[in-house]
Amino acid sequence: MKEDFIVTPWEVKGDVDYNKLIREFGTEEVTDKLLERLKNHTGDLHHFLRRKIYFSHRDLGWILTKLDQGEKFHLYTGRGPSGKVHLGHIVPWLMTKWFQDKFDTHLWFQMTDDEKFLIKEKPLEEVNETSYENALDVIAVGFKPKKTHIFSDIDYIKTQYKLALKVAKKTTFSTAKAIFGFTDSSNIGIIFFPAVQTVPCFLPSELYEKNIPILIPASIDQDNYWRMARDVAEKLGYYKPAQIHGRFLPGLQGMQDEGKMSSSVESTCIFTTDTPEEVEKKIMKYAFSGGQATVEEHRKLGGNPDIDVPYQWLTFFEEDDRKLKKIYDDYKSGALLTGEIKMMLVEKLNHFLKGHQERREKAKDVIEDFMLRD
Ligand code: TRP
């Protein structure tokens, strides 16, 4: 069963073995020693780091060395605007915000509406509009207005095109095939597209006319692009982009069938625009439980937090380590019931979403301060 998983930019399925991904993708584990080094700069560590939800990286140590030498990095992350934003999408943005707050640095945020047009059955106008609708969620996360640059590929391609061409020229079809699994029936747009997703790795260096280190916080499924970017970086005279890779927030129904949440399956995810009632209903009805079938059995045998989706979600959304530990222990001993742990999650999420939804409304007035176009 463990072997049965797929992680690519366009498909994530099954019960993901993260250690295996580190080996297969050739990345490094986020070690305690590295976190200690990071902490020397930041004073504390985000719970995603303390809990190794961000578990893998490339060159994070180098980013810190560059900082020590007085060279500040920029952040890069993005979103494929295929539909509404759900909580799984927000996780890397929360990680990114932490880095922006700690290091007061620029963020480049790419909306790959071009990619979504090429791989989904969606009209071009729709994915383009979704870029702006999704940007509201990005802004609601709380990024710094003057230092955050969000752009739809379709509407900012002129600035990106020269770099995309340079990357494309240095990448053979055989390399792209090996990295992305393209076949004879892949459309030629998607074969070129990876060059576009690598552009923001180099764009700040181009715009500021000096080499700038880039750190990309993203889920591990985007790694293919960074392998390609790192391959061409030196040939083009830029630094290789560094990455820190996150795990997926599991789908509500667990990790067996759906590795990550899917916006096309309502019962696997919570959207940022869901009402408190919808959140409660979905968690109560769909969240896969590691609890026992009856209260009596649960009290006697205890639950299994390691497969319990509400508990797994709390590792993402409950920041307090001591509270989380108590929930773990109580659930395992049977003192905490399935309905109770679910309600804890519902409250946590609804509290988060209340603030998010208020900021999302306000974002409508300031969106143009964030968006780049050419
Ligand atoms: N391809 C990504 C997606 O489909 C979007 C994206 C573009 C991205 N640039 C990125 C994600 C950088 C993370 C980091 O979701």
Residues whose N, C-alpha, C, O or C-beta is under 5 A from the ligand:
A	BS01	LIG	Y76 T77 G78 R79 G80 Q110 T112 Q197 P217 A218 Q222
